[in-house]
Amino acid sequence: MRLRTKILLAILLTLLVGDVLGTFVVQNRLAEGAQREANNQAVARAQQVRSLYLERSATLVAEGEAISLYPAVIAALVGNNPGPLRTWSGQVANLQGTSVTVTDASGRVVSRGHAPDQSGDDISGQLGGLRQALAGTEISGVEAGDELGPALRGYVPVRQDGLTGQIVGAVMIADPLDDRFLARLSGDDPSSPQMRLDPTPIADGCTTRAGLVSTCHVTLASPTGEPAASVAFDLPLPEVERAQSDAQRGLWLVSLLVLVLGAVAAWLLSRSLTRPLAHLTAASQRIAAGAFDQPVEVSSRDEVGSLAAAFEQMRQHVADMTERLRDERDVLDAVLGSTGDGILMVDQRGRTVVANRVWTNLVGEASLKAASSLLYADNRDVDFGALAERWMADAEHVAAAELERDEPYVRLRVYSAPVRLHGEGAILGRIFVLRDVTREAEAERMRSALLATVSHELRSPLTAISGYADTLLQDGPWDERTQREFLEVIALSAARLSGLVDNLLDAATLDAGVLRLQPEPVRVERIAERVLAQRRLLATSWTLHLETRPGLPLANADPIRVEQVLANLVDNAIKYSPRGGPIRVRVWPTEDAQVGVSVSDHGSGIPPEAVDHLFERFYRVDSGKSSVKGAGLGLFICKSLVEAHGGRISVQSTPGLGSTFWFTLPALAEAVDTELEPTGVASGV
């Protein structure tokens, strides 16, 4: 669709909408005014009906007061002579349509104007107003308790002396709610709206329905004040409705004329704007596509030309600002992406403004709430969510804390500070910097463990060496046998001290990554036999077995390091089998062209929770019963040496039944028997 057509349609649509809205508004105003007029007239009429009703109620009470003073009434009640009263009340009922009923003090009827021959019945139980009159109260209201049905009734007590004395009866004047009563409420005006009686009480008020007709209800209360019935009437306003229809037709004619004139003006305007706007449209499309290099070319000197000049200036500014923002964004992304710390900035309501990838990797998502599960290291009952909420509440607060997460265990250090505009301006939010310090914490723990373990392990042999050496030098003379025993203790302690230093040096070498293996073809079963032979003389309470078979492949390994691993595992089996028993070493070919070696014992076993940590540096199983000493480096060194050869090491253990440590070494490329369970030669004592 062409631009000229769009402008024309837009203007016509605007005029059409304006005309329709204007007509609708004027029509609504007329309707609202008509409804207000109808409602005002209805309310005024309802007030008039209410006034006539109250006036009639007061009239009935006043007439009752006058009747209560009639001598015939007093004579009927005090002198027991109801004849004149019945004659008079019957005449009143025939002439005025109003019933006069007189009762004695007990509520029994003495005279009925509308039924002179009916008397003697007690009607106080059905009429609450009568009971109040017999109690001395003048009252009126609508009740339906006798043969008259619903009627407006006035009740007045009759006293013995007219104005004074005890109450000897009551006068009830009843005006039935019939057409005569409704005519009285309308003021006996034939032009007044027709009224109708509604037995169901409806609250006072008027409502306007469609067609400008108001319906009003006037509540008629009982002597006790409760609604007993209501009078309703409708009040139509046909003249206002006709005036509203005439005004609407006039408005539609004016609207049609405005549309015709607007169409001509729109066509002329769209024609004058089409060409320069086409140039501006093409330029805006280029800018929207990100092409800021081509200038806007419009030579018009009117307002469209001014718009084009302003558009050209805007294009130049947008191009410059876009380039600067792109450069700043790239720099910021590079800085945030290159840092090793998790960075999150939130506004003062805790919503994320900026977050880098490291923060998401550490806590799961780029939000402050995602880190709420981290626990405060100094008080694990407090989580990071509570800390962050406390820091956010104090905008000037600068804080740092250590946090932890259990599974998997991670230790983090968080720093938080307010972020200000230009460094010293208004506070924009708060920055959180999260750093993973798990390795630093582990290194600190290991350093402490190393110091404690080495200090303890060095003290024992040094104490023995120092003690026995002082004894040899200062005491004595000692016989040759005693001196030899002392020297053996000193030599054993020196060997323990040397072994500890060797383990520490091996651990340091492995940590530094400078371990140099010297692999060569090795018969692992011969190394195992040598290790067992060295320990049979000292380990007399243990039975050391070697299980192997002929034709085992050669292992490509450093024989010294293999012997170190085997010696460590066999020594551990001896130390953790304090009651003696069999210790079995097996050598067999594996399916994946490696040589497998296992060391089994029947000692105390290893708790299941300790198996995963068994090969960690400085880790020792604390069973609470064992007195075995050590630095916790042996298995760590074994694992490191085996893995340096390209093998693997593991353990299977049952507490109370023993443990089996096994490891593998790479075999040379030669015929390998893949039978896993060795069944051949066994040697031992």
Disulfide bonds with the S-S distance in Angstrom:
Cys206-Cys216 2.06
